[in-house]
Amino acid sequence: MKTTPTFSLARLTRRASLLAAASVLAACGSFGIAPPAAGDIHVMTSGGFTAAYNELRPGFERSSGRTVKTAYGASMGNAEDSIPSRLSRNEPADVVILARPALDSLVAQGKVVPGSQVDLVRSSIGFAVRKGAPRPDISTVDALKRTLLAAPSIAYSASASGTYYETELLKKLGIEDQVKPKSKRILSERVGTVVARGDAALGLQQVSELLPIAGIDYIGPLPAEVQQVTVFSAGIATASKQPDAARQLIRYLNSPEAAPTIAKTGLEPLTAR
């Protein structure tokens, strides 16, 4: 006696679900839309690249289907929210973006994968005053010296630009003894914010960190003779759980398509060629 094969409703439902999923993936491919990718990407970025990064991140999320979670902090120093401090606490990180010397130090400490470093931008240092305040002259080295000597108070960052200011610039200008006592190192806050609320008459930081701040007037960069250009670079954290996605994000940030957005934030893009 012949028997007719029977199929359970559960098996039919499961088969229909698989066929539907395959159809969705095929449709995504047909229209050039990448299907959603699993797993968030964790990024730590320092202030110099923050404005450009914040504008570029949504485009990467749309194109990759991934969510990018971000922590912000200084490239160096022992402030609680600095990138070195965050990594020492084993906060999640796939990509770190910070000043190249600090990134190379993290490689030496075993926190960043050797050879994963990619230079993204060149960043210059500039000055700002509170909005509407007189704009002092910093166009030449002599003018800069006069401005610093005359300023009642000066704020500088706890990261790359501030380290240069307190350890090199004032010595080069020969005014360290007169100016350093009235200078304040700012932790865990933008220098421009301090200047905007009137807590310092003059502020020094990376140009890209000053430009987005409301309530200040950017007055210009350091003169070329005493300017220090910092390269900000990206690397893959050794503890990354998404190394392939991390590489994809770094390629995106270093792409020719990203360059116009980077340039308008006051940075010089070092686009991959």
N, C-alpha and C positions, 0 to 999 in steps of 0.2 A: 504494500500500500504506500502510495506517494504521500509525502508530507510537504506542506507549504511553509517555507521559511517565515518566521515571525520576527519583527523588529520592535524593540521597546520604544516607547515614546521618548524616553530619556536619550537613547542613542540617536534617534532622529533629530531631536532638538540640538544635541551636541554637534552633529554633522552640519546642521543648518547654520549654527553659530560660526563654525570654522570656515564655511563657504562665504559667509557674510564678511568675516574679517579679511579673508583673502581678496574679496572684491574691493574693500576699502583701500587696502594697500595698493592694489593695482590701479585704482583711480588716482591715488596720490601720485603714483609714478607717472601716470599719463599726463597729469597737469603740472608736473614739475614741483610738486609739493612734498617735502620730506615728511614722512610719518613721525609722530611724536617719539622722542627718544627718552629712555628712562634715565633717572638719576639727575639730581641737582649738581651744579658746579659751584664750588665755593672759591671766592676770590678775595684776596687781601690786597688793597691798593693804597699807596701813599698819596698825599695831597697833590703833588705835582701833576699827576695824570688823572686826577679824579674828575675834573670837568669834562674832559674828552671821553673818559670811560663811561660816565653817566649818560652821555648822549649816544654812545655806540652800543651799550649793552642791550637796549630793547630790540635793535635790529638783529643781533646775534640770537636772542631768545626766539624771535619769530622764525628765523631761518633754520635754527637747529632743533626747535621743539623742546629745548631744555630751559629750565629755570636757573638763573644765576643768582646766588646769594652772596652778599658783599659785606666785608668788614673793612673799616677805614682806620688808618693809623700812620704814624710817622715812619720814615725809612729806618731810623736809627734812634738810639736812646732807650731809656728804661721806663718811660711812661707806661702806665698800665695798658693803654690801648695802642702802643707802638706795635709794628709788625713783628719785630724780634720778641717782644713780650708775649704777644698772642701765640706765636709758634712755640715758645717755651712752655706755654700752658696746654699745648696740643689741641688748640682750637682747629676745627676742620679747615683745610686749605687744599685746593687743587692748583690754583695759579696765584703767584705773588708778583706784584708790580711795585717796584721801588727803585731808588737810586742805584746805579750799577755797582758802585763799590760796596754798598750794603748787601746787595744781592749776592755778589761774589763771596762776601763774608758768610752768608747763610749757606752757600755751597760748601765752604770749608768746614762749617759746623755740622754738615750732614743733613741740613734742613731742606735743601733744594737739590734737585737732580743735576749732577755735573753735565755740562754740555747742553742743558736745556735753555740756557739764557738767550734771549732775543732782545736786541736793542730796539726800542719803540720810538723814542723822541729825544730831542735836545731841548733843554729848558734853561732860560735865563732868569736872573734875579732882578727885581725891580722895587720901587718905592711907591708908597701911597700916603695920602693925608686924608683927614676927615672931609667929607663932602662939603664944599664951599669954603674950606680953609685956604689961606694963601698957598700958592704952589711954589715951593722953593726950587732953586736952580740946582740940578744935579748933572748938568750936561757935560761938565768937564771934571777932571780929578780935583782941581783946586776948588771948583764950585761945590762939589760933593763934600769936601773937607769943611768948608765954611758952613754948609747946611747942617752937617752932623754936629759941629761944635755949637751952633746956635740953637739946635732943637732942645726943648726942655725935657723931652722923654722920647725914647725910641723902643719899639717892640720888634723882636725878631724871633724866628721859629726855632723849635727844638730839633729840627731835622737838617737836611743838607745845606740849605741856604744859611741857616742860623749858625751852623758849625763853621762855615766859611767866614761869616761875619765876625764871630767872637775869637776865632783862632788865627785868622789870616788878614782879613780886610783892614781892620783897625790898625794892625801892626804895619801893613803896607803904607797906610796913610799917615802913620806917625802920630796918631791921636788916641791911642788906646787908653792911656791914663786919664784923659779928660772925658772920653765918651763912654767907656764901658760902665762906669758907675751909674750912669743914668739910662742904661739899656736894660730891658727886661726880656728874659727868655720865656716864650709862651709855650705852655704844655697843653696838649689835647684841645686846642682851639685854633682857629684861623687868625693870623695876625691882623688881617683886614677887619675882622669882627671887633677886635680890641680897639683898633683905631676908630672904627665907626662909632663906637659908644663913648669916645673921648678919653679912654684910659691911656692913650699914648698919642703924641703929636705926630709921630712919623713911624711908618711900618715898613719893614723889609721882608720880602718873601719871594718865592718863585712867582713870576708874572702870571702864570696860569692859575695860581691860587689866589691872587689878588683880584683879577678881573671879574670873577662872578660875585664878589661881595657887594651888597647894597650899602649905601651910606658912606662910601669912600670915593676919592678921586685918584685914579692911577696917574702918577706923574712921570713915569718913564723908567727905563732900565739903568743899571749901573753903567758908567762909561766903559768903553771897550777895553781900556788899559787895565781896569781892575775887575772886569766882569769874570764870573766863573760860570761856565756852562756845565750843567749836570745832565748826564744821559740817564733816562729812566728806562728800565728794562723789565721784561717778564721772564719768569722761570716756573718750572713745575715742582711743586712740593713733593718731597720724598714720601710723604704720608698720603699722597693723592689716591683717592679711590676711583677717579675718573681720568687717568692720564691721557687717553685718546681724545676725550672731550676737551681736556686742558690744552692739548696741542692745537685742536681745532679753533679754540677761542683765541689763542695767541696768533695764529695765522690770520684770523679775522681782524684783530687789532693792528696787525702789521701790513694789512693789504692796501693796495692803491685806492680802493673804494673808501677806506677809512680816513685817508690823508686829509681831504678838505675839512672834515669835522674836527680833526686834531688841530689843524692849522688855525682855525678860527678861535680856539681856546688859548692862543698865545704860545703854542708849542711848535717846534719844527719836526715834522714827521720824518722818521727814518724808514721809509717804506721799503719792504722787501722787493728786490728786483730779480 
